[in-house]
Amino acid sequence: MSLSQAEITVNKLAEYMVARSARQRTLLKERKYPNPDFNIGMYHREASEAVSLYIANGAIDSAPLQQKLQILEQMPADKVGTGRRINANIDAIERVSEMLDDIDLQGADPRLGEHAPPKLTYHNVTVSVRPEIILRGTAPKGAKLIGAIKLHFSSTHPHDEESAGYVSAVVQEYCKTHLAEPDEIVNPDYCMVICAGSGQVFPGVKATARRMKDVAAACQNIAGLWPAL
């Protein structure tokens, strides 16, 4: 089975933008011809659920992380692939558990993001952003603020400052397009990227215009390559 319409997640798009040509083609082929037995979006499902719940509850009580770890440690691994996935989720939760002091919600009110939210489209390439956490707050002078947090769990291809900057920029565009009310302002500081693989909380970027031009250009390239893959 192959996808006729070019689609990519924001984390994979950011990886594509900083990768070498060979890795770029591999990324696109994996997306165009998905393995029916391997859903990358579900690979770190338990870790994503635990970290999202921890943050949505105010990033105060680590009980959701510990509870999920206990569940994972007791899960039967009847297949090699299942065992690897369980271990990857355990590793991801343990990595995030070491980063809790770096997660600063800056007084904002967190809530869980939607499971199937709308997407962005650039040059006929559909980009799935799906931020895990939505943040709303108020500026010192009373302005209403909004932003969103994106999680990333891959230890094989973790984000660096450059790729995380692209994710933050796209998340801010997503907030402007799909989340912000007319009286709300997108706050870059809320649009952070939490990457378990690199063990870093990347702050939201304030300069997004150039980054979004790069995103649009990358999507134009993907649209051109897609039919020939």
N, C-alpha and C positions, 0 to 999 in steps of 0.2 A: 504494500500500500504506500502511495506517495501523496503528498499534499500539493495540490495544484496552485494554491494561493500561498505566497511567501508569508511565513509566520515565524516569530522569534520572541523569546522572553527578554525583558530589559536586562537581566543579568548576563544572558548569553550575547545580547547585542553589544554590551559594554566589553565583554571578553573578545568578541569579534573585532571590535574597533582597535584593540591594542595588540592583537595577535599577528603572527607571521602568516603569510599567504597559505601555507599548507594547513595550518590549524584553522584558518578561516574556512577553507573548503570542507574540512572535516566537520566543522560546526554546522554548516549549512546542509551537508549531506545527512547528518544525524537528525536534523530537523525535518528535512523533506521526506526522508524515509525512516520514520520512527519505528523502533523495535516494539512490537506489540506486547512483548514480555517485560519491557523495561520502560516504565513511565518516570522520566526524570523529575517531573513535577511532584511525584509522590515519593521519591526516594528518601527525602528527609522530612516526611510528613510528620512523624512524631516529634522531631526536634522543633519543627516550625510551630506546631501546635503548642508545645510547652513554652517556648520563648515568647510567642505571641501572647499567650495567656498571662505570663509573668509581667510583661510590659503593660498589657491592658489593665491589669490590676494595680498599676501604679509603680511598677518596678521596685517594690518594697519587700515583698515576701517571696522567697525563692522556693516555696513549697511546690508550686507546679512543676518546677524543674526536677526536684528530688522525687516527686511522685512518678513522673514519667520515666525517670531513670530506673526506678524499682520495677515498673511494669516491663520495660524493655529487657532488663536483666533476667526476667522470668519467662520471656517469650521463647517458645520452642523454635529452634532453627533446623527444620527438617531438610532444608536444601542449602547448598553452599551459598547461593545468591542471597537467600533470606538471611543467613548468618552475617554476611558482609553488610547487608543493609541495616540490620539491627546494630551491629558494631559501629557503623558510620553514624547512626543517630545518637548512640551513646557518646561517641567521641565529640560530636557536634555540641551536645548539651553540656558536656564537661568543659569544653572550650569556652562556651558562652558563660558558664558559671564563673570562670576566672576573669570575665570582663565586666561583671555587674557594676563595679564602681565607676566604670567609664560611660555607662548609660545614663544620661542626664536628660530628663524630660522637660526641664526648664519651666516647671510650673504648669505645663500644658495638661489638658484633660485627654487621656488616651482612650481609644476604643478599637475594637477589632475591625479590620478591613473586610470588605465583602469577599466571598469565595469566588464569585463569577462576575466581576465588575466589567464595565465597558473597557475597550482598548483604544490605543492610539494608532493612527495610520500615517505612514510617510511613503510617498511614491508607491502606493499599493502594497506596501509591506505592513502587515499587522504586528504591532508590538504589544505584548501582554505585560503590563506593569504590575498590577495586583499588589499594591502595598499592603503589608500585613497589619500595620498599625496606622490609624488616623489620629492626628494630634490637633486639638483646638485650644486656643488660649487668647489672652488679651494683652496687648502692648501697654507699657506704662502710661501712655496718653489715651488709652481707651480703645484703640483700634482692635478689631477682631482679627485673629490670626489663625491660619490653618496650614498644615503640612502633613507629611506622612513618612513613615519609616519603612525601609526595604531591608529584608534579611537575605543573607547569602551564606550557604553552608558548605559549598564545595571546598575540599582541602587539596584537590588536584589542581584546580584553577582558581585560587583565591583572588580577590580583588586587591589592586594596589591603589595608590592615590589617584592615578589617572583614570582607571576604569571606574572606580567608585564615584569620581566626579561626574562622569557621564550618567551613571545611574541616578545620582542626586538631581542632575539637571532634568532628566526625563521625568522623574517623580514630580518635580515642581511643575512641569508642563502638564502632567496628568492632573495635578491638583487644580490648576487653573482651568483646565478643560472640563473636568468631570466632578469636582468636589466643592470648589469654593462657591459660597453664596455671594450675591452681588455686593454685600457689605463686608466680605472677608478678604484679607490680603494673604497671599502665600508667603510664609515665613521660611526663608532658606535654612535657618538654623534648626527648624523642625525636620527638615528633609535629610536626615542622616542615613548612613548605610552601615548596618551591623554585619560584619563578615567574620564568621567563626573560623574559616580557613586561615585567615591572616591574623586572627586574634585582635582585630582592631575595630573601633567604632569610628568611622570616617565622618567628619562633620559635613553638613550640607554646604554646597558651594554657592557663592553669591554671584559669580560671573557665569551666566548660562547662555547668553546669545551665541557666542562662538561655539560652545559645545553643542548647542542644538543645530547649528549649521553643519557641524561634523556628523551628527546623528542623521540628519536628512541626507547628506552625501553618502553615508554608509548604507542607508536603506536603498538609495538609488542604485548603488553597486550591487546590493543583494538582489534587487528586482531584476537587474540585468543578468546576473549569474544563474538565478534560480532555474530558468527553463533548460539550461544546458547541463545541470548537475545529474 
